[in-house]
Amino acid sequence: MIVDGQHPAAIAQAAQALAEGKLLGLPTETVYGLAANADDEQAVAQIFAAKGRPSNHPLIVHIAHHRVEQAVAHYAQAVPLFAQQLMDAFWPGALTLILPRRPHAAVASTGGQDSVGLRCPAHPVAQALLEACQQLQPPYAPIWGLSAPSANQFGRISPTTATHVAGEFGADLLVLDGGACQVGIESTIIDCTRDVPVLLRPGSISRSAIEQACGLAPLDKEALATPAPRASGTLLAHYAPNAKLRLMAASQLQAAVEMLGAEAKNIAIYHRSPLRTATNGLILRPMPSDAHQAARQLFSDLRAMDALGVALIWVEAPPNAPEWEGVRDRLQRAAAAG
């Protein structure tokens, strides 16, 4: 059931549902999440079951900006200086920080690890709900955070509208409608459990912005002597449509199109460069040339092409430029799933 997240009554209804151990479709600026009380192990178990997600694959805990210091202290036992600097610079926003976890906090959400991923989302509907959850009155206990992975079946395309969520989980799930997501890809994830920041998942916040905020250039997890914590959305294959997705350079894409027969069907092409084609039946969809707009539309466009029932989606590889790193990461993982 989709309800308007702008209405206070809908926020109150959603907070009560979460307090009763139910799941909820939650809008954020990145993607929609499938939310539950992060400290309710039975409710969190429902997330894993509904998504078909392995229980050792950790969830991100979303916290309110109102009383953010208390919420961080509820879940994390230590906050390095550079992590605090990143919070100050980017929260509320599309940044998740992996921090050492308090022993009894968000146990089911963390995949058996002694770390926890925290994010303070910028979406006003998400913040209204998180604040309402903190202010719950008896017979309900206040909720300090919401575990909320993307509201889709595990490994598939993330949702960026309320209707996407309803299409994944049906009419029985309560979904707060907050409009189309403005960022469009999941948050940047930084491991803060060691002396330097480590980039686990790229997003809309760039490496250079991270370095500027804390004075430390983020390392890649491949450069570490010891393994980084497991984190959401970092499996090799992820974000995949039903159609097989293939990434190609612009010249490869043009050559592949020219090799097709005149009546080639069941292929969608997502491209930025102009294409020369006389082939009937191809579905051509332009990719925005601006990296931020491309990120905003990526999952919605992939879903639209998938909905046409094509067998193949050919995608022009994004530029090898810093602002495209998040989009490039999502498409590489989607291609690996094929």
Backbone hydrogen bonds, N-H to C=O, Kabsch-Sander energy under -0.5 kcal/mol:
donor,donor_aa,acceptor,acceptor_aa,energy
3,V,175,V,-2.9
5,G,3,V,-0.6
5,G,177,D,-1.9
7,H,4,D,-1.6
10,A,7,H,-0.7
11,I,7,H,-1.7
12,A,8,P,-2.5
13,Q,9,A,-2.3
14,A,10,A,-2.4
15,A,11,I,-2.6
16,Q,12,A,-2.1
17,A,13,Q,-2.1
18,L,14,A,-2.2
19,A,15,A,-2.2
20,E,16,Q,-1.5
21,G,18,L,-1.7
22,K,17,A,-2.4
24,L,35,A,-1.5
25,G,174,L,-2.9
26,L,24,L,-0.6
26,L,33,G,-3.1
32,Y,159,P,-2.6
33,G,26,L,-3.2
34,L,149,P,-3.0
35,A,24,L,-3.5
35,A,33,G,-0.8
36,A,147,S,-1.6
38,A,145,G,-2.4
40,D,37,N,-1.8
41,E,39,D,-0.8
44,V,40,D,-2.6
45,A,41,E,-2.1
46,Q,42,Q,-1.2
47,I,43,A,-0.9
47,I,44,V,-0.7
48,F,44,V,-1.5
49,A,45,A,-2.1
50,A,46,Q,-2.9
51,K,47,I,-2.3
52,G,48,F,-1.4
53,R,48,F,-2.0
57,H,54,P,-1.8
59,L,109,S,-3.7
61,V,117,G,-3.1
62,H,60,I,-0.5
62,H,146,L,-3.2
63,I,119,R,-2.5
68,V,65,H,-1.6
71,A,67,R,-2.0
72,V,68,V,-2.7
73,A,69,E,-2.3
74,H,70,Q,-1.5
75,Y,71,A,-1.1
75,Y,72,V,-0.7
76,A,72,V,-3.4
77,Q,100,P,-2.0
78,A,100,P,-0.7
84,Q,80,P,-2.2
85,Q,81,L,-2.3
86,L,82,F,-1.8
87,M,83,A,-2.4
88,D,84,Q,-2.6
89,A,85,Q,-1.7
90,F,86,L,-2.5
91,W,87,M,-2.3
93,G,120,C,-2.7
95,L,93,G,-1.3
96,T,188,T,-3.4
97,L,118,L,-2.5
98,I,190,I,-2.8
99,L,97,L,-0.6
99,L,116,V,-2.8
101,R,114,D,-2.8
102,R,75,Y,-2.9
105,A,102,R,-1.6
110,T,106,A,-0.7
110,T,107,V,-1.0
111,G,108,A,-0.5
112,G,107,V,-0.7
113,Q,110,T,-1.7
116,V,99,L,-2.7
117,G,59,L,-0.6
118,L,97,L,-2.6
118,L,116,V,-0.6
119,R,61,V,-2.3
120,C,95,L,-0.5
127,Q,123,H,-2.5
128,A,124,P,-2.3
129,L,125,V,-2.2
130,L,126,A,-2.7
131,E,127,Q,-2.3
132,A,128,A,-2.1
133,C,129,L,-2.5
134,Q,130,L,-1.5
135,Q,131,E,-1.2
136,L,133,C,-1.0
140,Y,137,Q,-2.2
143,I,133,C,-2.4
146,L,62,H,-2.3
147,S,36,A,-2.1
148,A,60,I,-2.1
151,A,32,Y,-2.2
152,N,150,S,-2.0
154,F,51,K,-3.0
156,R,153,Q,-2.2
157,I,240,A,-0.9
165,V,161,T,-1.4
166,A,162,A,-2.3
167,G,163,T,-2.1
168,E,164,H,-1.2
168,E,165,V,-0.6
169,F,165,V,-2.1
170,G,166,A,-2.6
173,L,170,G,-1.0
174,L,23,L,-0.5
175,V,1,M,-2.9
176,L,25,G,-2.8
177,D,3,V,-3.4
177,D,175,V,-0.6
178,G,176,L,-0.7
181,C,160,T,-2.1
183,V,29,E,-3.3
184,G,29,E,-1.0
184,G,30,T,-1.0
188,T,94,A,-2.2
189,I,201,R,-2.4
190,I,96,T,-2.7
191,D,198,V,-3.1
192,C,98,I,-2.4
192,C,190,I,-0.6
198,V,191,D,-1.4
199,L,219,L,-3.1
200,L,189,I,-2.6
200,L,198,V,-0.7
201,R,189,I,-1.4
203,G,205,I,-0.6
206,S,204,S,-0.7
210,I,206,S,-1.9
211,E,207,R,-2.6
212,Q,208,S,-2.4
213,A,209,A,-1.8
214,C,210,I,-1.9
215,G,211,E,-2.6
219,L,197,P,-2.6
221,K,199,L,-0.9
223,A,220,D,-1.9
224,L,221,K,-1.5
234,T,231,A,-1.1
238,H,236,L,-0.5
238,H,333,R,-1.2
240,A,155,G,-2.7
244,K,311,A,-2.3
246,R,313,I,-2.5
248,M,315,V,-2.6
253,L,249,A,-2.7
254,Q,250,A,-2.2
255,A,251,S,-2.1
256,A,252,Q,-2.5
257,V,253,L,-2.2
258,E,254,Q,-2.1
259,M,255,A,-1.2
260,L,256,A,-0.6
260,L,257,V,-1.1
264,A,261,G,-1.6
268,A,312,L,-2.5
269,I,283,I,-3.4
270,Y,314,W,-3.1
271,H,269,I,-0.7
271,H,285,R,-1.6
277,T,275,L,-0.6
280,N,262,A,-2.7
282,L,279,T,-0.6
283,I,267,I,-2.3
284,L,282,L,-0.7
285,R,269,I,-3.0
287,M,271,H,-3.2
294,A,290,D,-2.6
295,A,291,A,-2.3
296,R,292,H,-2.0
297,Q,293,Q,-1.8
298,L,294,A,-1.5
299,F,295,A,-0.5
301,D,297,Q,-3.2
302,L,298,L,-2.4
303,R,299,F,-2.4
304,A,300,S,-2.1
305,M,301,D,-2.3
306,D,302,L,-2.5
307,A,303,R,-2.3
308,L,304,A,-0.5
308,L,305,M,-1.0
309,G,306,D,-2.0
310,V,305,M,-0.8
311,A,266,N,-1.5
312,L,266,N,-1.8
313,I,244,K,-2.6
314,W,268,A,-2.9
315,V,246,R,-3.0
315,V,313,I,-0.5
316,E,270,Y,-2.8
317,A,248,M,-2.9
321,A,319,P,-1.8
324,W,321,A,-1.7
325,E,322,P,-1.5
326,G,203,G,-0.5
328,R,324,W,-2.8
329,D,325,E,-2.4
330,R,326,G,-1.9
331,L,327,V,-2.3
332,Q,328,R,-2.4
333,R,329,D,-2.0
334,A,330,R,-2.1
335,A,331,L,-2.4
336,A,332,Q,-1.8
337,A,333,R,-1.0
338,G,335,A,-1.3
